[in-house]
Amino acid sequence: MQLVIGNKKYSSWSLRPWLGLTHAGIPFEEVLVNLHEPDSKARRLKITPTGKVPALIDGDLTIWETLAIAEYIAEKFPAAKLWPVDAKARAVARAACAEMHAGFVPLRSLCNMDLSQRKSVTITPEVQADVDRIVALWGDCRARFGTRSNQDRGPFLFGEFCWADAFFAPVATRFRTYNIALPPEAQAYADLLLNLPAFKAWEAAGQAEPWTEV
Ligand SMILES: N[C@@H](CCC(=O)N[C@@H](CS)C(=O)NCC(=O)O)C(=O)O
C-alpha cells in the first residue's frame, strides 16, 4: 500500500491516515508530494480525480477522501481495531470523525495547521464556538466510552486508540500552535496526542521540511 501525502508541516488531512497506520504498525510506503511546487496540482491530478491528498493506493485501487481511506484500512486490518469493537462506541466514533471531516470550518480557516511556528490570532466567537464544541465532544466520548464502571479502558476518546483520535490530532496541533486555552482534561488529551511516538515522528519530519507556505 502507498499513502500519498502532502507536506507534513501543513497537511492536516494527510496526518490522519498516516498517524492511524503508523500508530497501528501497519506497513505502508509513504509518497510525499510538496503541495507548494508549481506543478504539484498537476502531479496530484494524475493520482486522484480531486488532486487532493491524502490518497491510498492498494494495487489497482486508489482511494481519495480521508473517511473512505480510514474505513478501507479498518476493514483490511481488523486486528488493528481502528474502530471501537463495541457497536455503540463505533457509531459515536464514526459520528465524531464525520463531524470533524465536515465541520469546524471557522477553526480550520483561521488556524491552519503549521507545525513549525507558534502564532497568535484573535479568537472570533465562531472559532471559540468550535473550540467549545470540540472540548464538549472529547469530554462526552471520554465519559461515555473512555471510562466504564470506574475501570479506565485507556486514555483515548474511546479507551483504546481509534480513528477518532487520529482525526483530532491535527486539532490538537492547532490548539498548541495558536495557544488556545483548554480545560485541564481537554489539555491532557491534546497533550496525549501530541506525545504519541507516531505523531512525534511526523512532527520531526515536518519541522525538517525546507518548504514554507506561500
Ligand atoms: N476532503 C478531503 C480533503 C483533502 C484536502 O483538502 N487536502 C489538502 C491538503 S490537507 C489538499 O490536498 N490541498 C491541495 C489542494 O486543494 O489543491 C479529505 O478528507 O481527504
Ligand as a Chemical Component Dictionary entry (heavy atoms), coordinates in Angstrom:
data_LIG
# 
_chem_comp.id                   LIG 
_chem_comp.type                 NON-POLYMER 
_chem_comp.pdbx_formal_charge   0 
_chem_comp.three_letter_code    LIG 
# 
loop_
_chem_comp_atom.comp_id 
_chem_comp_atom.atom_id 
_chem_comp_atom.alt_atom_id 
_chem_comp_atom.type_symbol 
_chem_comp_atom.charge 
_chem_comp_atom.model_Cartn_x 
_chem_comp_atom.model_Cartn_y 
_chem_comp_atom.model_Cartn_z 
_chem_comp_atom.pdbx_ordinal 
LIG N1  N1  N 0 -11.983 16.041 1.867  1  
LIG C1  C1  C 0 -10.585 15.716 1.634  2  
LIG C2  C2  C 0 -9.776  16.960 1.919  3  
LIG C3  C3  C 0 -8.352  16.806 1.440  4  
LIG C4  C4  C 0 -7.636  18.150 1.380  5  
LIG O1  O1  O 0 -8.249  19.243 1.382  6  
LIG N2  N2  N 0 -6.302  18.054 1.304  7  
LIG C5  C5  C 0 -5.486  19.246 1.165  8  
LIG C6  C6  C 0 -4.199  19.071 1.981  9  
LIG S1  S1  S 0 -4.501  18.984 3.712  10 
LIG C7  C7  C 0 -5.049  19.385 -0.281 11 
LIG O2  O2  O 0 -4.834  18.411 -0.966 12 
LIG N3  N3  N 0 -4.903  20.639 -0.718 13 
LIG C8  C8  C 0 -4.397  20.931 -2.006 14 
LIG C9  C9  C 0 -5.426  21.386 -2.987 15 
LIG O3  O3  O 0 -6.594  21.578 -2.603 16 
LIG O4  O4  O 0 -5.061  21.566 -4.152 17 
LIG C10 C10 C 0 -10.194 14.535 2.511  18 
LIG O5  O5  O 0 -10.853 14.299 3.515  19 
LIG O6  O6  O 0 -9.244  13.812 2.200  20 
# 
loop_
_chem_comp_bond.comp_id 
_chem_comp_bond.atom_id_1 
_chem_comp_bond.atom_id_2 
_chem_comp_bond.value_order 
_chem_comp_bond.pdbx_ordinal 
LIG N1  C1  SING 1  
LIG C1  C2  SING 2  
LIG C1  C10 SING 3  
LIG C2  C3  SING 4  
LIG C3  C4  SING 5  
LIG C4  O1  DOUB 6  
LIG C4  N2  SING 7  
LIG N2  C5  SING 8  
LIG C5  C6  SING 9  
LIG C5  C7  SING 10 
LIG C6  S1  SING 11 
LIG C7  O2  DOUB 12 
LIG C7  N3  SING 13 
LIG N3  C8  SING 14 
LIG C8  C9  SING 15 
LIG C9  O3  DOUB 16 
LIG C9  O4  SING 17 
LIG C10 O5  DOUB 18 
LIG C10 O6  SING 19 
# 
